[in-house]
């Protein structure tokens, strides 16, 4: 016996949604390659579609324009990297120094493993800065600020300007990562050690002021 009409309809709808999700992911993966290679300014929607097996008009079923695809790509990569880092910062029983080191290490390992993806972040930093509504950098700073506030409340940090500290910590990590991936091989442990010492030394010095 065949499927009843309601079941058949649900199956068809499910297949359509799955195909849409696959097409969107194809476009995002293509956008990652194109933006890493050309940057946001020179890339076009046509460049992105040419990297896939999709019809040219398919792009606009998922994104308004190349900037919309760029934001979607940034949000996806930022969410993933923040989750990796956040898990390390919130490791139970670890000292502040261990949490900071493990968080930096997770970020640098991600930058190295996803070198092509990170190049998108790096090459288009200027364009991202002009997209304040995207919240790409701000979310990482906000999440770190919340953790620093918890550490401070627990007595693990001296009385500091936590907003400045969160902003500086994120900025240092990003800038060091941009140079780390240019080295051959990338020195994840060296970058981790350097940034952790900067953080811990800065906290001690600022706490004495």
C-alpha positions as CSV (number, residue, x, y, z in Angstrom):
1,X,0.0,0.0,0.0
2,X,1.1,3.6,-0.7
3,X,1.4,6.3,1.9
4,X,-1.8,8.1,2.8
5,X,-2.0,11.7,1.4
6,X,-1.2,13.4,4.7
7,X,2.0,11.3,5.3
8,X,3.0,11.8,1.7
9,X,2.6,15.5,2.0
10,X,4.7,15.7,5.1
11,X,7.4,13.6,3.5
12,X,7.5,15.8,0.5
13,X,7.7,19.0,2.7
14,X,10.5,17.5,4.7
15,X,12.5,16.7,1.6
16,X,12.0,20.3,0.3
17,X,13.2,21.7,3.7
18,X,16.2,19.4,3.6
19,X,17.1,20.4,0.1
20,X,16.7,24.1,1.0
21,X,19.1,23.6,3.9
22,X,21.6,21.8,1.7
23,X,21.5,24.5,-0.9
24,X,21.9,27.3,1.6
25,X,24.9,25.4,3.1
26,X,26.4,25.0,-0.4
27,X,26.1,28.7,-0.9
28,X,27.7,29.6,2.4
29,X,30.6,27.2,1.8
30,X,31.1,28.8,-1.6
31,X,30.9,32.3,-0.1
32,X,33.6,31.4,2.4
33,X,36.0,30.5,-0.4
34,X,35.1,33.5,-2.5
35,X,35.3,36.0,0.3
36,X,38.6,34.5,1.5
37,X,40.0,34.8,-2.0
38,X,38.6,38.2,-3.1
39,X,37.3,40.0,-0.1
40,X,33.9,41.5,0.3
41,X,34.5,44.4,-2.1
42,X,35.5,42.5,-5.2
43,X,33.3,39.4,-4.7
44,X,29.9,39.1,-6.4
45,X,26.9,36.9,-6.0
46,X,27.7,35.4,-9.4
47,X,31.2,34.4,-8.1
48,X,29.6,32.6,-5.2
49,X,27.0,30.7,-7.4
50,X,29.8,29.7,-9.9
51,X,31.5,27.8,-7.0
52,X,28.4,25.5,-6.7
53,X,26.3,23.3,-9.0
54,X,23.2,25.5,-8.4
55,X,21.4,27.7,-11.0
56,X,22.3,31.3,-11.0
57,X,19.0,32.6,-9.7
58,X,19.1,30.2,-6.7
59,X,21.3,32.6,-4.7
60,X,18.4,35.1,-4.2
61,X,16.1,32.4,-2.8
62,X,18.4,32.5,0.3
63,X,20.1,35.8,0.5
64,X,19.2,39.4,-0.5
65,X,22.7,40.2,-1.8
66,X,26.4,39.4,-1.2
67,X,26.4,41.4,2.1
68,X,23.5,39.3,3.4
69,X,25.5,36.1,2.6
70,X,28.6,37.7,4.3
71,X,26.7,38.4,7.5
72,X,25.2,34.9,7.6
73,X,28.7,33.4,7.1
74,X,30.1,35.6,9.9
75,X,27.3,34.7,12.3
76,X,27.9,31.0,11.7
77,X,31.6,31.1,12.2
78,X,31.4,33.5,15.2
79,X,28.8,31.3,16.9
80,X,31.0,28.2,16.5
81,X,34.2,29.9,17.7
82,X,32.5,31.5,20.7
83,X,31.0,28.2,21.8
84,X,34.5,26.6,21.8
85,X,36.0,29.4,23.8
86,X,33.1,29.8,26.2
87,X,33.2,26.1,27.1
88,X,36.9,26.4,28.1
89,X,36.3,29.6,30.1
90,X,33.6,27.9,32.1
91,X,35.4,24.7,32.9
92,X,34.6,23.8,36.6
93,X,37.4,23.7,39.0
94,X,40.0,25.4,36.8
95,X,41.9,28.5,37.9
96,X,41.5,31.8,36.1
97,X,44.9,31.3,34.4
98,X,43.9,27.9,33.3
99,X,40.6,29.1,31.9
100,X,42.2,32.0,30.1
101,X,44.9,29.8,28.6
102,X,42.4,27.1,27.5
103,X,40.1,29.6,26.0
104,X,42.9,31.2,24.0
105,X,44.2,27.8,22.9
106,X,40.7,26.8,21.7
107,X,40.4,30.0,19.7
108,X,43.9,29.6,18.1
109,X,43.4,25.9,17.3
110,X,40.1,26.9,15.6
111,X,41.8,29.6,13.6
112,X,44.5,27.2,12.5
113,X,42.1,24.3,11.7
114,X,39.7,26.6,9.9
115,X,42.4,28.7,8.2
116,X,40.3,29.5,5.2
117,X,37.3,30.5,7.3
118,X,39.5,32.6,9.5
119,X,40.9,34.4,6.5
120,X,37.4,35.7,5.8
121,X,37.3,37.2,9.3
122,X,40.8,38.6,8.9
123,X,40.6,40.0,5.3
124,X,37.3,41.7,5.9
125,X,37.9,43.1,9.3
126,X,37.4,46.6,8.0
127,X,34.1,45.8,6.4
128,X,32.9,44.0,9.6
129,X,33.7,47.1,11.6
130,X,31.3,49.0,9.4
131,X,28.5,46.5,10.3
132,X,27.8,47.4,13.9
133,X,24.3,45.8,13.6
134,X,25.9,42.4,13.0
135,X,27.3,42.3,16.6
136,X,30.1,39.9,15.4
137,X,32.7,41.3,17.7
138,X,30.4,42.7,20.4
139,X,28.9,39.3,21.2
140,X,32.3,37.8,22.1
141,X,33.1,40.8,24.2
142,X,29.7,40.7,26.0
143,X,30.1,36.9,26.8
144,X,33.6,37.4,28.1
145,X,32.5,40.4,30.2
146,X,29.8,38.2,31.8
147,X,32.4,35.6,32.7
148,X,34.8,38.2,34.0
149,X,32.0,39.6,36.2
150,X,31.4,36.1,37.6
151,X,35.1,35.7,38.3
152,X,35.3,39.1,40.0
153,X,32.2,38.3,42.2
154,X,33.9,35.1,43.2
155,X,37.0,37.0,44.3
156,X,39.2,35.6,41.5
157,X,39.9,39.1,40.0
158,X,40.8,42.4,41.6
159,X,38.6,45.5,41.2
160,X,39.0,46.3,37.5
161,X,37.2,48.0,34.6
162,X,35.8,44.8,33.2
163,X,34.5,46.3,30.0
164,X,38.0,47.5,29.1
165,X,39.4,44.2,30.1
166,X,37.0,42.2,28.0
167,X,37.5,44.4,25.0
168,X,41.3,44.3,25.2
169,X,41.3,40.5,25.7
170,X,39.2,39.8,22.6
171,X,41.2,42.3,20.5
172,X,44.6,40.8,21.5
173,X,43.4,37.3,20.7
174,X,42.2,38.3,17.2
175,X,45.3,40.3,16.3
176,X,47.7,37.6,17.6
177,X,45.8,35.0,15.6
178,X,46.1,37.0,12.4
179,X,49.9,36.8,12.7
180,X,50.0,33.3,14.1
181,X,48.4,31.7,11.1
182,X,51.0,33.3,8.9
183,X,53.8,31.4,10.6
184,X,54.8,28.0,9.3
185,X,54.0,26.1,11.3
186,X,51.4,28.1,13.3
187,X,52.6,28.3,16.9
188,X,49.4,27.7,18.8
189,X,51.1,27.1,22.1
190,X,53.4,30.1,21.7
191,X,50.4,32.4,21.0
192,X,48.5,30.9,23.9
193,X,51.3,31.4,26.3
194,X,51.9,35.0,25.2
195,X,48.3,36.1,25.4
196,X,47.8,34.3,28.8
197,X,50.8,36.1,30.3
198,X,49.6,39.4,28.8
199,X,46.2,38.8,30.5
200,X,47.5,37.7,33.9
201,X,50.3,40.3,34.0
202,X,47.8,43.1,33.0
203,X,45.3,42.0,35.6
204,X,48.0,42.1,38.3
205,X,49.3,45.5,37.2
206,X,45.9,47.1,36.9
207,X,44.8,45.7,40.2
208,X,47.7,47.6,41.9
209,X,46.8,51.0,40.4
